[in-house]
């Protein structure tokens, strides 16, 4: 497998359709610019769908990739190492923020176990049947995955994207469920952007104190030493300092772009995978939206590199796709406005010039019109 092959498979959203959508926007009853960024979102969707007017987003889905990361053993997370299965169980039981919002918005929620470190019997078979391995290696001292496992994880993500596209999903909210995932993600971003560990180290979705932040920064520094020699190969980079969920999300993003299926990214893990995918296929980011500002410095670094501007900034740090799901109604609103607002009635020449009545000259008509 060579991820660079995706560069030839991925095309940009249709530029001609986007120009048609922009021209149609100029004719709508609401003045151009009055709806702010909603105009841009509607035109982007039109180009992605190859449809003017834009079609409603009717079959969105939340897709979460789950895995444990060995680096969590260093106490770099607000959660105990090996407890991703608890996050998955909470989501399945409808007790997590993303599950509550998915239920409220009537959006199906799909969880894919790429590398959770637990007995398979603890979770439904529909979740665990795709597992690549149980947990990942400690990226500060060892590879996260083998080369074979990395390719398997990328192909898993591609297969999930194909399943969603084939089932009619017209937009995906992409997120992750992991413990230690932000450490691996920050390492990928630092490696790809050429920055130091301290620049990308955040406090994660669960929040950590200063001592844990220092441990996390040290772990990223050590992982970066291992990542820099393999920067020329995206698959080897994911194997060295990524993880099964990160590799699967990268494959998912690339194949979603191939299938012309738009994706809303959530936090730093999704942003890091998107950055790896962009390295393989430079057109791919045109199919993605950044849902929210997560507060992680590595996310800001990655989004800036891809020229993606987040839709929301509400201080949501919980992760798990929550912030991206909050952005979904905004995208749906943009589609509805672009499709349903009426166009202005064009003024005809007959309506523009009124004949003077008997006994009234043209100058009088002009005065009456002005008043």
N, C-alpha and C positions, 0 to 999 in steps of 0.2 A: 504493500500500500504506500502511496505517495500523496500526501495532502495537496501538493502543488497541482495535481491533476484537476482539482476543483476550479482552478482559475479559468480553465477552458469551458467548464460546464455552467458556470454562473453568469447570467446576464443581468444588467441593471433593470429596474422597473422601466416600463415603456415610456421613453421621453416624449414621443408624439402624443400619446394619450394624456400625459401630464400637461402638455401645452393646451390640449383641447379642454382639459378640466380647468386650467387657469382662465381660458377665454370664457368658459361658461360661468365661472365665478364673477367675472367682470359684468355679466349680464344679470346677476341676481338682484333682488329687490333691496337687500341690505348692502350698503356701500362697502367696497373692497377695503379691507383692513379693520373693519368694525368688529369682526369676530376674532381678531388676533391670530394666535397660532392655530386655531381651529381650521382656518382656511388652508394652511400648509398641510395639516394632517389629512384633510379631505382630499387634497390634490395628490398627496403621497399614496393614499389608499386607492385612488382611481388608477394611478400608474401601476400599482402592484396588482390590481384586479384586471387591468386592461379594460376598464369600463367607465364610460361617461354617460349619464351621471354615475357616481359611485354607488355600489351596492351596500346594503346594511351588513354589519358584522353580526351574523346570526348564529354561528356555531364556533364560538371561542372555546378554548380549553386551557386549563392550568396543567402544566407538566412539570413535575418536580423530580430531579435526580438525587438519589440519596446514597451516602457512603460515609464511612468512618476514615479518619486520617491518623496514621501512626504518630505524627508529630504532636498530637494532642496529649500524648503521654508526658510531655514536658510542661504540662500545666500552662498552656498558652491560651486556653479557652475558658469562658465562663461556665462551661459545662464539663462534666467528667468525661474522660476518654471512653470511647466505646458505647456511648449512650444515644447514638443517632436513632436506634430503634424506638426509643421513647418519643422522639420527635415525630417519627412516622406514625406511631400508634395514636398520638394526640391528634394528628391530622386526619387519620382514618376515623377516629371517634368524633370528629367535628368539634374538637376542643381547642384548636389552635387558631390564631388570627386569620391565616389564609383559608382555613376550612370554614370559618364563620362567614367571611366575605364571599367565598365561592358559593356557599349556600344562599346567602342574601342575593347575590347577583345571578343565581341559577346557572352557574358555570361548572361543568364537570371538572373533577379534580383527579389527576392520574399521578401515581407515585411509582417510580422505577428504581428498584434496588440495584445499584451498580456495584456497590462494595460495602454493604453494612456488615459490621462485626458483631453478629449475633447468630444464635441458632435459627435456622430457617423456620422452625415450627412456631416461633414467636410472632410471625407476621403472615398475612394471607399469601397463598401460593401465587396469586396474580401479581403480587408485589415482588416477591423474591425470585421468581423463575428466571429473571434475566441476569442474576448476580454474576459478575466477572470473577471476583475473589472476595475473601472475607477481610475487610480492612485493607489499608495500604501501608507501605514501608515508611519509616521515619525519614523524611526527605533531607534532614540535616546531616545524616550519616549514611543513608542507603537509598536506593531507587524506590520510588513509589510503586512501580509496576515493572513487570518484565516487558520486553518488546512484544511478545505474543499477546499478553494481557492488554497492552495499550491498543493494539490493533483490534482486539475483540471488543474493547469498550467503545472505540470510535465507531465500529460497525454496528454496535448496539444502538448508539445514538442515531445513526443513519436509518436503521430499521424502524425505530420509534417515529422518526420524522415521516418516513414513508407511510406508516400505518395511520398517522394522523391526517396526512394529506389525502390518502385514499378514502378515509372515512368521512371526508367533507369538512374537516376543521378549517376554518378560514382565518384564524389568528390564534397564536399560542402565547400564553403568559408563561415565561420560563423562569424557574427558580430551583433552589437546591435545599436539601435537608442534610446537614453535616455537622460534625464536631471536628474542628481543626481545619475546615475548608478554607477559611479566610487567610490562614497562614500560607497554605499552598498557593492560593490565588494571588496574594500579595507578592510571593516569590516570582511567579510567572510575569506579573506586571513589571516588577523591578528589572527582571532580566531582559524583557522585550523593550523596555523604555530606557534602559541604561542608567538606572538610578540606584541609590544606596538603600539599604534596608530601612533606615530611620525615616526615609521620605514616604514609604508606602505602608508602614506598620500602623494599623488601626486597633480598635478595641473590640471588634467583632460584634455580632448580633446580640450576644448575651452580656456584653460589657465585661471588662477586666480592670483590675487595679494597676497601679504603676509597676509593681514588681512583676506581675504577669506580662505587662506590656514589654518590660525589659527582656524577659525570657523569650517572648515572641519575636522581638527585634533580633535577638541573638540567633534564634533558630532560622529566621529568614536570611540573615547574613551568612550563616554556614551553608544553607541550601543554595544561596546565590553562587557561592564558590563552585558548587557542583553543577549549576545550571549554565553558567557562562560558556564552558567549552562545547556545549551541544546546541547552541543557539541556531545553528544553521539547519537543524532538522526538527520540525515541529513535533513529530511523533516521538523522537528521542527526548525532546524537552518535556513532553507530557509524562513520559515514562520515568524521567529522572526526578522531577519535582512537582508532578501533578497528582493524579489520583484517578480512580476509575470513574468517578462522577464527572470530574473535569474533562477527561478524555471523551466520555459519552456526550456531554453537553457540547463539546467542540464539534463532534460528528453530527449532532442534531442540528446545530446552527448552520453548518455547511450544507447539509442535505435539505434543510428547510429553504435555503436560498435557491438551491437547484430546483426545488418543487414550487417556487414562487409563493411560499407561505410566510406571511409576515410574523415577526416575533417581537414581543415586548420583553426587554431584559429587566431583571430586578436589581441585584446588588453587585458586590465586588466579584463574587464567584462567576456570575454570568458575564460580567465585563471582562474578566481575565480570559475566559474561554473565547469570547468574541474577538479579543485581541490576537489570540493564537490563530483563530480562523481567518482573521483579516490578513495575517502574515501569509497564509496559504492562498487566499483568494481576495484580491483587493476590492472587488465589487460587492462582496458579501454584505458589508455593513449597510448598504442601501436598502436592505430588507429588514432592518432592525430598528426598533425604537428603544430609547432609554426611558424606563418607566419613572424612576425616581432617584433622588440624591440620597444615598445610604449613609453618608457621613464617613465612609472609609476613604482615606486618602488615595489608596490604590485604585479605587473605582474612578475617582475624578481624573487621575492620571490616564487611565485606559480610555475613558470616554473622550477626553480631550484629544488623545492620539487618533481616535476614530472619527472625530468631529461630530459626536452625538451629544445633543443637548437634552438633559432630562426633562420630562414633562411636569413632574411634581417635585416639590421640596417641602415636605411636611415633618421632617425630623424622624421619619419611621426607620428604625434600625433593626427591627426584629428579623428581617430577612424572610426566607421561606417563600418568596414570591409575593409577599403581602403588598409591598409598595408598588410592584408592577401591576398587580391586580387592581389596586386603587386607581391606576391610570386607565384601565380598560374602559370605564364609562365615558371618559373624556374622548377617547378614540371613537367610541360608538356615537357619541354626540356629534362629533365632527362629520361622521359619515351621514348621519340623519340630516344635519343642516345642509350639507352639500347636495344631498339628493332631493330634499323636500321643499326647500325655500323656492318660491316662485321667481321666475325671471321677470324683469321689468317689461312692461308693454311698450314696444317701440312707438315713437311719435311719428305719425305719417305726415307727408307734406300737406294733405288736406286739413288735418287737425291743426297744423302749425299756422296756416293762413286762413283767416275767417273773412268771408265776404261781408262788406258793409250793408246794413239794412237800408231800405228805401228812405231817402231824406237824410242819410247819415254818411259822412265822408270817411275815407280811410284813416285820417288822422284821429278822428273821434274813436274809432275802433281801437287804435293803439293805446289811447289814453285809458279806455275802459279795461283793456287787457292788463295794463300795468297796475291798475288798482284792484 
